[in-house]
Amino acid sequence: MNSIMVYLVFKNLLNVLNPKFTKKNIRIYTFIVALVFAIHPLQVESVAWISASKILLYSFFVLLSIHCYILYIKTSKIGYYIGVMVFYALGFGSKEQAIILPIVLFLFDYAYNRFEDLGSFHDLLNKKVILDKTPLFLMAFFFWYFSSANNTGLVTMENTYPFYQRLFFGMHSMSEYIFRSIAPVKLYYYYFFPMIIGNPLPWYYWGYMVITFIVFGFIWKQYKKKNKLVLFGFLFFMVNIVLVLHILPMPRQTITADRYMYLGIIGLSIILVWFLDHLNNNFKKIKKIVPFVVSVYFLGLGVHTFIRTKEWKNSELIKSNVKEIIDKRKIAGKSLLDNPIADE
C-alpha cells in the first residue's frame, strides 16, 4: 500500500516539477520511482523486522497526509486539509519521526510554486502557505510536549558526543545513505559508532567532509540550472533523515540504520531516475545500452532483496555478520561501544 501511495503522490507531483513531461513520461518515471521504493534492499529491514512495523505504519499515514495536502493545494477544499491533520496525528501515533511532516509539506509548496511573488518577509508571514502550516506546527508542538512528558524520542545533551563530532557523524550518515541507495552492499543489522564517547574522531572521517562538499556542489549546480526535480528529490531525502543524522543528539544506538531510509529513499530514487533519463537523452553512444543496464540493475536490486529477506529468518542469521565484526574488533584490540549486540 505504501508503494501504491508513492506512485499516486509523485504521479501528481512530477507534472509540476517538469511540465515538459508527457503523460507517458510521468507514468514511466513514477512507476520506476515506486519500483525502487518497493524492491530496494534497504527496505527489507522495515518490512521483515516486526519491531519496525511502526515505520511502515507511520509512512503510510504520512503519504496519505501528503496526498491530501496536494489535493488541498489543487482544490482549496477544507475536507482535504482536515484529512492532512487526521493522518498527521495517526502518523505521529505510529512513530514520533512523523513530527517532521510540516517541513516536508513546505517542499510540496515549493514544487507547486506557492512561494512565488514574495516581496518581503512580511509578505511571507501573511502568505497562505504559512497560515496553512500554523495548525500543523501547533500539533507538532503538542506532539513534542507529549513526547517530553513520556520521555520518548527526545533530544538529550547528557552523555553524548561533542557537537563537532556529531557534525561529522551527520556527514558520514548522509554519505553512507547515498552510497547504500546506489550500491546496497555490506548491509548489516547494526552499524557501530566509530568510537566511544570521549575518544578522538578517526582520521578517515575527514573524507566525509569532502564527499559532503561534492554532493552539495552538485545540488547547488542543479539549483542554478533550475532543476526542480533534483532539488526536490534531495531536499525530500534530507528532511526525512535529518532527525537521524546525530547532529541533534537523539537517543540512537546505531550511527546509521537501513530502516531510517524508508521514506528518504524516495527522494534519491527521483534523482536516480532523472540521471538515467539524462543519460538516455544526452549521450547517443550509450543510449542503446541504457535500458539493458537499467534492467540488470533493477534485477540485481530485486535478487539482493530476496536474499536479504532470507537473512531475516531469525535473530541468529541476521546478527551473524555483526558478530563477525565484533570478533574482528576484539582480535584487533579495538574498543567496542556498550550495546546489547556486543554484550551477547
N, C-alpha and C positions, 0 to 999 in steps of 0.2 A: 504493500500500500504506500509505503514511503517512496518507492521508486516511481510509482504512478503519480504521486504528488509532485515529485521533482519534474517529471515530464510536463504536467499541467502548468505548474508555476512558471517554468522557464520557457515554455512554448509561448506564453503571453509576453514574457519579458524580451525575448530575442527580437521581436518585431520592432521594439522601440530602441533597443541597443544598436541595431543595424537595420535601418529602414530599407536598405538595398536588397536584403534577403527576400527571395521569393517564398511562397508558402511551402514549396517543396524543400528549399534550403532549410527553412525553420524546422520542418518535421524531421529531416535527417539529422540536423545539428542537435536538436533537443533529444532525439532518440539516443544518439551516441553519448550525450552527457548523462542521461538517465541510465544507460547501459553500463558506463564506467562506474557510476554510483552503485549499481546493483551487483556487479561481479568483481569489484576490486578486492584484492586480498586484505587490504587494510580494514575492510568492513566485517571480516569474519568474526573478530573478537566481539563486536557489538551484537552480532546475530547469534553466534554459537554459545556464548557465555551467558547463562541465565541471570547472573548478577548484573549484567549490563543491559538487561531488557528495558530498564528505565530510559536508556539512551534512545532506543527505538521509539518509545512512547512519547518522550518529550519532543523528539524530532518530528514525529507525526503531527503533533498539535502545533508546533512552530510553523511547519509547512502549511497547515490549514489556516493558521493566522495570517501568514504572508499571502496566501491565495485570496483570503477575504479582503486583505488590505489593497491588493491590486484591483479587485472588483469595486472596492470603495473609491479608489482613485478614479476609476473609469466612470462610475455612476453617481458618486456622492450620496448613495443611499445609506441611511443611518443603520439599517439592519446589518449590513456588511461590517460596519465599524463595531457594532456590538459583538459580532462574530469574532473580530480581532481580539477583543478584550476577553471573551469567554475562553477562547483557545489559548490565549496567553496565560490565563490563570491555570488552565488544565496542564499546560506545558510546564509551568513552574512547579505545580503539584507533583509532576512526574520527576523532575530533576531541576535543581537550583540554577544550572547553567542556562536555562531558558530566560533568565533575568535580562540577558543582553539583547533581547528581541527589539526594543525600541531603537537601538542603534542600528540593527540590521535593516529596519524599515526605512531609515534615512537613506540607505543605499538604493532602495526602490524609488524613493523620492528623486534621487539623483538620476536614476535611469529614465524616469518619466518627466524629466525636466521641470520639476516643481521648485527648483532653486533659481530659475531664470528671472531676470529683471529685478534683482535685489539692489536697490540704490544705496542702502546704508544698513548698519547694524540694527537700527530702529525698525527698518522695513522687515528685517529677518525676524525680529521678535514678534511682529504683528502678522507675519506670514502664516497662512493657514497650515502650512507644513509643520510649524512649531505648535500651533494650537491643537492640531490633531494628536500630537505626541504627549501633551500635558497629562491627560488621564492615564496614559501608559507609564509615564515616569512616576506618577503618584502611585500606581500599582507596584512599580519596581521598588519604590521606597518602602512600601508596606511589606513586600516580599523580603527586602533586606532586613527590615525590623523583625519580621517573623524568624528569619534565619538566625539573627543575632540572639533572639530570645531562646531559640532552641539549639544554639551553638552548632550550626551546620553550615559548611561551605564559606567560612569567614576568612577575611584577611587576618593574618597573625604576624605580629612583629617580634614574638618571643621565639628563641631558639631557631633562628633562621639564618640564611646566608646574607652577607652584606650586599648592598644594592648593586655595586659594580659587577659582582659575580652573578647576581640574578639577571643582570642585563646581558651578560654573555650566555647564560642559560637560555634566555629568550631567543638570541640569535642562533644558538645551537638547535633549539627546538624547531624554529621556523625552517631552518635549512634541512633538518632531518625529515620533517614532514613533506617538504617539497621533493626531496630525493626519493623518499619511500613511495610517494604517489606516482613518480615516473618509473622507478625501478624497485618494486617491493621485495627486496631480498633481505635475508637475515632478520626476519620478523620474530620478535620474542614476546613472551607473556609479561616480562618485567624488564624495564630499562633502568639501569642503575645511574644514580648521580655519579659524577666523576671523582668526587672526594667527599669526605665528611666535613661537617661544619667546622670552620676554624683553620682548615688546611688551605694552602695556596691553590689557585686555579691552574690546571695543566696547561703547558705552553701551547699545545696544539689548538686550544680554544680560540686563539687569536685568528686562526684561519677562518672561523665562522664570521668574524667581522668582515673579512674580505668578501666572503660569499654574500653577506647581507648587503654590502655596498654594490655588488654586481647586480643582485636582484632588484634593489631599489633604483639603481641606474636604469635598468631595463624598463621598469614600470614608469619611471619619470619620462623616458623617451616615448613610451606609448601614450602617456598623458599629453605630451606636447603634440603628438600626432592626432590627438582627439580620438583615440581608440577606446571608446567607452566599454567595449566588450571585455578587453583585457583588464582595464582598470576596475570595472565592476567585479570581475572574477577574482582578482587579487584581494580587493577590499572585503569581499564576502568571505574568502578564506581567512584573512587576518582577523576580522571581527569575531568569527566563530571559534578561533583558537586563542584569543587574547587572554582569556581567564586561565589558560593552562600553560602559558609561556614562562611562568615563575617570576616575571618582573614584579607582579603583585605577589607577595608571599602567601599563597594559598596553601592549605594543608594537603599537599600532594606527596605520595610516597615515591612515585616514579618521575623521572625527569621528562619522559615522553610516554605516550601510550597510544596504541592504534585506535582505540575507541574514541579518543579526543578528536580524531579527524573525521568522524562520521558525517557531519554536515559540512565541515570545511572542505572536504574533497570535492564538493560540487563546484566551488569557485575555481579550483585548479583544473577540474575537468573542462570547464568552459574555456580556459586558456589553452589547454591541450588540444581541444578540437579546433580552436582558432588557428593554432600553429600548424596543425595538419592541413587545414584548409588553405592556409597561407602558402605552404609548400606546394600543394597541388595546383594552385593558381598562378604561382610566380616562378616556378622552376620547371620549365618544359622538359628538361632532360630526365628528370626523375618522376614526372607526372604519371607515367605508366606503372611505375612500381609502388607508388604511394598506397593505392588500395590494397595491394598484396601485403606490404609491410604492416599496414594498419590491421589487416585481418589476422596476421600471425601474432601481432602484439596483443590484440584482444583475446585471441585463443589462448595465448600464454597466461593472460590475467585469469581467465576462467579456469584453466587447468591448475594454476597455482592456488586459486581459491578453493577448488575441490580438495586438493591435497592438504591445504591449511585447515580446512574444516575437519578432516580426519584427525589432525593433531589435537583437536579439542575434545576428543572422545572421553578422556578422563584427566584428572589432575596430574597423574604421573607423566603422561605423554606430553602435556603442554608445558610442564615445568622442566622437562629433561634437558633441553638446550640451555636453560638458565642455570641449572645446576652445573653444567659443564663449564660455564663462565666462572661460577663461584669456585669450582675446583682449580681452574687455571689461576685465578687470583690468589688462592691460598698457596699454591705451589710457587707463584711469583713473589709471595710475601706482601701482597698489596692489602691495604685496609679495606674492609667492607662496611657498608652502611648497616646500621642496625635495622633489620627488617624481617618480616615473617619468613621470606624465602631463604634468606641467609641462615636464620635460626634453624630451619629444617635441615 
